[in-house]
Amino acid sequence: MDIQNIIKNLHPLETKVLLKYTDKDELTSEKLQKELDYKEGHANQAFSWLGGKGLIEVVKRTPHTYFEITDLGRDYAKNGTPDEKIIDFVKKNGAKTLPEIAAGAGLEQKDVGSAFGQLSKDGVLKMNAEKKAEYTGAELPARIKIAKELFERAAAAENGQLDNTTLSADEQKVISAFAKKRGAADSPFKIIERETVLYKLTSALKDVVAGLKNAGITGNEIGELTPKMLASGEWKNGTFRGYNITIPPARIIPGRTNPYVQFLEHVKDKLCSLGFQEYDGPLVETEFWNGDALFMPQFHAARDIHDVYRIKNPTHAKEIEEPWLSNVAAAHKDGGNTGSRGWNYDFDHEFTRRLVLRSQGTVLSAHQLHKAEVPGKYFGIARCFRYDKVDATHLSDFYQTEGIIAGDDVNLRTLLGMLEMFAKEVAGATEVKYVPGYFPFTEPSVEVHIKHPVLGWFELGGAGIFRPEVTKAQGLDCPVLAWGMGIDRMALMALGLNDLRELFSENIEEVRLRKAKF
């Protein structure tokens, strides 16, 4: 054992223990707190460090159980338990129903019900022919008297705790009915389990103590200069601890924006610089805005429970804004004033109010149409939820960037040019191609595909020109370009990743090292 190296690396908390005690003394955390004025954490640290150096060893471990009174228990100690309150109320007011007892005694009905059940078993209360609880005149059971004493003792204790070893068998039985390990807020006692560890210093103590005394180390050396020491001059008369310049400094990690969040902000900045205005909306939407307003028929396959997450409570919105509800319903039924023949079915006004998690970002565009200026350009970044098998290119909740361009002179050529700009400037794609697509709310429709260096070709998003059934029902009578892209997939290209799941990695070190290519 290298004594000099050990002495050099001793902390004052360890030094004081070594100089105070011998290898005959039995040491506990409580002993150090009392005799060396250590805090519990300091005592445990000293034991841990000394154990790591082989200067102390565990002799014995003794488990202990304590019952700590909660705020509810203190209320019982002051105002009585539910059993006492119920008995007192019935004694004073005569036979009453359980709800009447709950209201009169200031108790929850569930507490009254469970307490009455036990009191009836004890023969103290009974239910008469009128279904009212009445007092039988029997003597109070011993458990009530014991409980009252336990609450008063615990409330009077300095730390609010009762040691299980100090309780009689009857007291242990009663208190166990009032105590919980977890969820103790609704119980009068909280169970605390601790372990008393007994330590002894090892035979190496003598050599270390001798070395400490030869070096003049007392454990009172100054390890940190404080403003108070400097102001009073106390430091001049003190002895300073040695400083080990070979110890590596603590790692300093500067704060930085999450790379994916940084990418989203980059996309927003890019679109705003092109003159787009940002819009937003709620995560919970009605079927009306999530699909009906986009001319998706209510019998469309995407409305199936396997594609849309429904809200359990509440299940439906109270109402849908007019005149948009009537306009959209007419467009679905027979085309309304849109020049279309519609879908030829009876529009379900109950279904349209159903609440779902937003399944597509285009819902933001639907909300914006009746508020849009012409000409005007708008975009939004929407978190969407859709049942899907999770893999490298699919997630069940994902982000989309959506947008519309409204104007009398916009056309498909305008849309394709903008999509190419998106794919190259924002996603960083080097190869882009378009394929015909189908969406219920656009005509013509296209899908834009980009080539990932590892994943190959995949769909970036869809786009098209909104059908008149969508725009005219919202009071807009001009061409409207619409596009929606998987911004998560664009982030793969920009961040040099190969799997969408890496965007939401729990490995903080990987996130810190990740850099965006923009």
C-alpha positions in Angstrom: 0.0 0.0 0.0 1.4 3.4 -1.1 0.9 5.4 2.2 2.2 8.6 0.8 0.0 8.5 -2.2 -3.0 7.7 0.0 -2.2 10.6 2.3 -1.9 13.0 -0.7 -5.4 12.1 -1.9 -7.2 12.1 1.4 -10.1 14.5 1.8 -10.5 16.5 5.1 -13.7 14.5 5.7 -11.6 11.3 5.7 -8.7 12.8 7.6 -10.8 13.7 10.6 -12.3 10.2 10.8 -8.8 8.6 10.7 -7.4 10.9 13.4 -10.5 10.7 15.6 -11.1 6.9 15.8 -9.1 3.7 16.2 -9.6 0.3 14.6 -11.5 -0.8 17.8 -14.3 1.8 17.3 -17.6 0.9 15.6 -18.6 3.7 13.3 -22.0 4.6 11.9 -23.3 7.6 10.0 -25.2 8.8 13.0 -22.0 8.6 15.1 -20.1 10.9 12.7 -23.0 13.3 12.5 -23.1 13.5 16.3 -19.4 13.6 17.1 -17.8 15.3 14.1 -20.8 17.5 13.2 -21.0 15.9 9.7 -24.1 16.0 7.6 -25.5 12.6 6.6 -24.2 13.1 3.1 -20.7 14.0 4.3 -20.6 10.9 6.6 -21.6 8.6 3.7 -19.1 10.2 1.4 -16.3 9.7 4.0 -17.2 6.0 4.4 -17.3 5.5 0.6 -13.9 7.2 0.0 -12.2 5.4 2.8 -13.6 2.1 1.6 -12.2 2.7 -1.9 -8.8 3.2 -0.3 -9.1 0.0 1.8 -9.0 1.9 5.1 -12.5 0.9 6.3 -14.7 -2.1 6.0 -18.3 -3.0 6.6 -18.9 -5.1 9.7 -22.7 -5.4 9.8 -25.8 -4.2 8.1 -29.1 -3.8 10.0 -32.4 -3.0 8.3 -34.8 -0.6 10.1 -38.4 0.3 9.4 -39.9 3.7 10.3 -43.4 5.1 10.1 -43.4 8.8 9.2 -46.6 10.8 9.7 -47.9 12.7 6.7 -50.0 15.9 6.5 -53.1 13.7 6.5 -51.9 11.9 9.6 -51.3 15.2 11.4 -54.9 16.2 10.5 -56.0 12.9 12.1 -54.0 13.7 15.2 -55.5 17.1 15.5 -59.1 16.5 14.4 -59.6 12.8 14.7 -59.7 9.8 12.4 -62.6 9.1 10.1 -63.8 6.4 12.5 -63.9 8.9 15.4 -65.6 11.5 13.3 -68.3 9.1 12.1 -69.0 7.8 15.6 -69.2 11.3 17.1 -71.5 12.5 14.4 -73.9 9.5 14.7 -73.9 9.9 18.5 -74.9 13.5 18.3 -77.3 13.4 15.4 -78.8 10.0 15.5 -79.2 7.5 12.7 -78.1 8.9 9.3 -77.5 7.6 5.8 -73.9 7.3 4.7 -74.1 10.3 2.3 -75.5 12.4 5.2 -72.7 11.3 7.4 -70.1 12.2 4.8 -71.6 15.7 4.3 -72.1 16.3 8.1 -68.7 14.9 9.2 -66.8 16.6 6.3 -65.5 13.2 4.9 -65.3 11.6 1.4 -68.1 9.1 0.7 -65.5 6.4 -0.1 -63.9 7.0 3.4 -67.3 6.7 5.1 -68.1 3.5 3.2 -64.9 1.7 4.1 -65.0 3.0 7.8 -68.6 1.9 8.3 -67.8 -1.6 7.0 -65.1 -2.0 9.7 -67.2 -0.3 12.4 -70.1 -2.6 11.7 -67.8 -5.6 12.0 -66.7 -4.2 15.4 -70.3 -4.0 16.4 -70.1 -0.2 17.0 -72.5 0.8 14.2 -75.2 -1.1 12.3 -77.6 -0.4 9.4 -81.2 -0.2 10.5 -84.4 -1.0 8.6 -84.4 2.5 7.0 -80.9 2.0 5.6 -79.4 4.4 8.1 -76.3 3.9 10.2 -76.9 4.0 13.9 -74.8 3.7 17.1 -75.2 0.4 18.9 -73.8 1.7 22.3 -70.9 -0.8 22.2 -67.5 0.2 23.6 -65.0 1.6 21.1 -62.6 -1.1 19.7 -59.0 -1.0 21.0 -57.7 -0.3 17.5 -59.3 3.2 17.6 -57.7 4.1 20.9 -54.3 2.7 19.7 -54.5 4.6 16.4 -55.3 7.9 18.3 -52.2 7.4 20.5 -50.0 6.6 17.5 -51.0 9.7 15.6 -50.4 11.9 18.7 -47.0 10.3 19.4 -45.8 10.7 15.8 -47.1 14.3 15.6 -45.2 15.2 18.8 -42.0 13.5 17.6 -39.2 15.8 16.4 -38.8 14.1 13.1 -42.4 12.8 12.9 -41.3 9.2 12.9 -42.0 6.1 14.9 -39.4 3.3 15.0 -41.0 -0.1 14.3 -38.9 -1.7 17.0 -40.4 0.5 19.7 -44.0 -0.5 18.8 -45.9 -3.4 20.4 -47.4 -6.2 18.4 -50.9 -4.5 18.6 -49.5 -1.1 17.6 -47.6 -2.7 14.6 -50.9 -4.3 13.5 -52.8 -1.0 13.7 -50.2 1.2 12.1 -49.7 -1.2 9.2 -53.3 -0.5 8.2 -52.6 3.2 7.9 -49.2 3.1 6.2 -48.0 2.9 2.5 -44.6 2.8 0.9 -45.7 4.7 -2.2 -48.5 7.1 -2.9 -48.3 8.2 0.7 -50.1 11.4 0.1 -53.5 9.6 0.6 -52.3 7.7 3.7 -51.6 9.0 7.2 -48.3 7.2 7.5 -45.4 6.7 5.1 -43.2 3.6 5.4 -39.5 4.4 5.3 -37.0 1.5 5.1 -33.4 2.3 6.0 -30.3 0.3 6.7 -27.8 1.0 9.5 -24.3 0.1 8.3 -21.6 -0.6 10.9 -18.0 0.1 9.9 -14.6 -0.5 11.4 -11.2 1.0 10.3 -8.7 -1.5 9.0 -5.3 -2.4 10.3 -3.7 0.0 7.7 -5.0 2.9 9.9 -1.8 3.1 12.0 0.6 3.7 9.2 -1.7 6.3 7.6 -2.2 8.1 10.9 1.5 8.2 11.5 2.0 9.7 8.1 -0.7 12.3 8.7 1.0 13.4 11.9 4.4 13.5 10.4 3.1 15.7 7.6 1.2 17.9 10.1 -2.1 17.3 8.4 -5.1 17.8 10.7 -8.1 17.8 8.4 -8.7 21.5 9.0 -6.7 22.7 6.1 -8.3 25.3 3.9 -9.5 23.9 0.6 -11.4 26.9 -0.7 -10.9 30.6 -0.3 -14.2 32.5 0.4 -14.9 36.2 0.3 -15.3 36.1 4.0 -11.8 34.7 4.5 -10.3 37.4 2.3 -12.1 40.2 4.0 -11.2 39.1 7.5 -7.7 38.0 6.8 -8.4 34.6 8.3 -6.6 32.9 5.4 -3.2 34.3 6.6 -3.2 32.1 9.7 -4.6 28.9 8.0 -2.9 26.0 6.3 -3.9 25.1 2.8 -4.6 21.7 1.3 -2.3 20.5 -1.5 -3.5 21.0 -5.0 -3.1 18.2 -7.5 -2.4 19.8 -10.9 -2.5 16.4 -12.7 -6.2 15.9 -12.0 -8.1 16.5 -15.3 -10.5 19.5 -15.1 -14.3 18.9 -15.1 -15.8 18.6 -18.5 -17.5 21.9 -19.6 -20.3 21.4 -22.0 -21.6 24.7 -23.6 -25.3 24.9 -24.3 -26.4 24.6 -27.9 -29.6 24.1 -29.9 -30.6 20.6 -30.7 -29.5 19.9 -34.3 -33.0 19.0 -35.4 -34.6 22.1 -33.8 -31.8 24.1 -35.5 -32.8 22.5 -38.9 -36.5 23.4 -38.3 -35.5 27.0 -37.6 -33.4 27.0 -40.7 -36.4 25.9 -42.8 -38.5 28.6 -41.2 -35.9 31.3 -41.9 -35.6 30.1 -45.5 -39.3 30.3 -46.2 -39.7 33.6 -44.4 -36.9 35.0 -46.6 -38.9 34.0 -49.6 -41.9 36.0 -48.5 -44.0 33.2 -46.8 -46.0 33.9 -43.7 -46.2 31.3 -41.0 -49.4 29.7 -39.7 -50.1 27.2 -36.9 -52.9 25.2 -35.4 -53.8 22.7 -32.6 -52.7 19.1 -32.4 -56.3 18.0 -31.8 -58.5 18.6 -34.7 -62.1 17.7 -35.8 -62.7 15.4 -38.7 -64.1 18.5 -40.4 -60.8 20.3 -40.7 -58.6 17.2 -40.8 -60.5 15.7 -43.8 -63.9 17.1 -44.7 -62.7 20.6 -45.5 -60.1 19.0 -47.8 -62.8 17.2 -49.8 -61.9 13.8 -48.5 -65.1 11.8 -48.4 -66.1 10.5 -45.0 -65.9 7.0 -46.2 -62.3 7.4 -47.4 -59.9 4.6 -46.3 -57.7 7.1 -44.4 -60.5 7.8 -42.0 -60.2 4.2 -40.7 -59.3 3.8 -37.0 -56.0 2.2 -38.1 -54.9 5.4 -39.7 -56.3 8.1 -37.4 -55.9 8.4 -33.6 -59.2 9.3 -32.0 -59.6 11.3 -28.8 -61.2 9.4 -25.9 -62.5 12.3 -23.9 -64.1 14.4 -25.1 -64.9 12.5 -28.3 -66.6 15.4 -30.2 -66.3 19.1 -30.6 -69.4 21.2 -29.7 -69.7 22.9 -33.0 -68.1 23.7 -36.4 -67.8 27.3 -37.6 -70.3 28.5 -40.2 -70.7 29.1 -43.1 -67.8 26.7 -43.7 -69.7 23.7 -42.3 -72.7 24.3 -44.6 -70.4 25.1 -47.7 -68.3 21.9 -47.2 -71.3 19.7 -46.5 -72.9 20.9 -49.8 -69.7 20.3 -51.7 -69.6 16.8 -50.5 -73.3 16.1 -51.2 -73.8 17.6 -54.7 -70.9 20.0 -55.3 -72.7 23.1 -53.9 -71.5 26.2 -55.7 -68.2 24.7 -56.8 -69.2 23.4 -60.2 -68.7 19.9 -59.1 -71.0 16.9 -58.7 -69.6 16.2 -55.2 -69.3 12.7 -53.8 -73.1 12.0 -53.8 -73.7 10.9 -50.2 -75.4 12.4 -47.2 -72.9 14.4 -45.2 -72.7 13.1 -41.6 -72.8 16.2 -39.2 -72.1 14.0 -36.2 -69.0 12.4 -37.7 -67.6 15.7 -38.8 -67.4 16.9 -35.1 -65.4 13.9 -34.0 -62.0 14.8 -32.5 -58.7 13.2 -33.7 -55.0 13.8 -33.5 -54.0 15.9 -36.6 -53.0 13.3 -39.2 -51.7 15.6 -41.9 -50.3 19.1 -42.1 -52.6 20.1 -44.9 -55.2 20.8 -42.1 -53.3 24.0 -41.5 -53.8 25.0 -45.1 -57.5 24.2 -44.8 -57.8 26.6 -41.8 -56.0 29.3 -43.7 -57.9 29.3 -46.9 -60.8 31.6 -45.8 -58.3 34.0 -44.2 -55.8 34.1 -47.0 -54.9 37.2 -48.9 -54.6 37.1 -52.7 -51.9 37.1 -53.8 -50.4 35.4 -50.7 -47.9 32.8 -49.6 -48.2 30.8 -46.3 -46.5 27.9 -44.6 -46.6 25.9 -41.4 -44.6 23.2 -39.7 -47.0 20.7 -38.2 -46.5 17.7 -35.9 -48.8 14.9 -37.2 -49.9 11.5 -35.9 -50.7 8.5 -38.0 -50.6 4.8 -37.4 -47.6 3.4 -39.2 -44.9 0.7 -38.9 -41.8 2.4 -37.5 -38.7 2.0 -39.6 -35.8 4.0 -41.1 -38.2 6.2 -43.2 -41.5 6.0 -41.2 -42.6 7.2 -37.8 -46.0 7.1 -36.1 -45.6 10.8 -35.2 -43.7 13.0 -37.5 -43.3 16.6 -38.8 -44.5 18.0 -42.1 -44.0 21.4 -43.6 -47.1 22.6 -45.4 -47.8 25.6 -47.5 -50.1 27.3 -50.0 -49.6 30.0 -52.7 -52.7 31.8 -53.7 -52.8 34.0 -56.8 -54.4 34.5 -60.2 -51.2 33.8 -62.2 -49.8 30.7 -60.4 -49.8 27.3 -62.2 -48.2 23.9 -62.2 -44.9 25.2 -63.6 -44.7 27.5 -60.6 -45.3 24.6 -58.2 -42.7 22.3 -59.8 -40.1 25.1 -59.6 -40.8 25.7 -56.0 -40.6 22.0 -55.2 -37.2 21.7 -56.9 -36.0 24.7 -54.9 -37.2 23.0 -51.7 -35.5 19.7 -52.5 -32.1 21.2 -53.3 -31.9 24.3 -51.1 -33.6 22.9 -48.0 -33.2 19.1 -48.1 -29.8 19.3 -49.8 -30.8 16.8 -52.5 -28.7 16.5 -55.7 -31.2 14.5 -57.7 -35.0 15.2 -57.9 -37.8 13.6 -59.8 -41.6 14.0 -60.0 -44.2 11.3 -60.5 -47.9 11.7 -60.9 -49.9 11.4 -57.7 -53.4 11.3 -56.3 -54.8 13.3 -53.4 -58.6 13.9 -52.9 -58.0 17.6 -52.5 -55.7 18.5 -55.4 -55.8 18.2 -59.2 -53.4 17.9 -60.8 -51.3 16.1 -58.1 -47.6 15.2 -58.1 -45.2 13.5 -55.7 -41.6 14.7 -55.4 -38.9 12.1 -54.8 -35.2 12.7 -53.8 -32.2 10.4 -53.7 -30.6 9.7 -50.4 -26.9 8.5 -50.6 -27.7 5.5 -48.4 -31.4 5.0 -48.4 -31.8 5.6 -52.2 -34.9 7.1 -53.7 -37.8 8.0 -51.3 -40.9 10.2 -51.4 -40.3 13.7 -50.0 -43.8 14.9 -50.2 -46.9 15.6 -52.3 -48.2 18.7 -54.0 -50.8 19.9 -56.4 -53.4 22.6 -57.1 -56.4 22.7 -54.7 -59.6 21.6 -56.3 -62.4 24.1 -56.5 -64.4 22.0 -54.0 -61.8 22.9 -51.4 -61.1 26.6 -52.3 -64.6 27.8 -53.3 -66.2 26.2 -50.2 -63.8 28.4 -48.2 -64.7 31.5 -50.2 -61.5 31.6 -52.3 -62.0 31.7 -56.1 -58.4 31.6 -57.6 -55.7 28.9 -58.2 -54.1 27.8 -54.9 -50.9 25.8 -55.0 -50.6 23.4 -52.1 -47.6 21.3 -50.9 -46.8 19.1 -48.0 -43.4 17.6 -47.3 -41.9 15.3 -44.7 -39.6 17.6 -43.0 -38.2 14.7 -41.0 -36.9 13.2 -44.2 -35.4 16.5 -45.4 -33.6 16.5 -42.0 -32.0 13.1 -42.8 -30.2 14.7 -45.8 -29.2 17.9 -44.0 -27.9 16.1 -40.9 -26.2 13.2 -42.7 -28.4 10.6 -41.0 -29.7 7.3 -42.3 -32.6 6.6 -39.9 -35.5 8.9 -38.9 -35.3 7.5 -35.3 -31.9 9.1 -34.9 -33.6 12.5 -35.0 -35.1 11.7 -31.6 -32.1 9.8 -30.1 -31.8 9.4 -26.3 -28.0 9.2 -26.7 -27.0 12.8 -25.8 -23.4 12.3 -26.9 -24.5 11.5 -30.4 -26.8 14.6 -30.4 -23.9 16.8 -29.2 -21.7 15.6 -32.0 -24.3 16.0 -34.7 -23.8 18.9 -37.1 -26.1 20.2 -39.8 -24.9 20.6 -43.4 -26.3 24.1 -43.9 
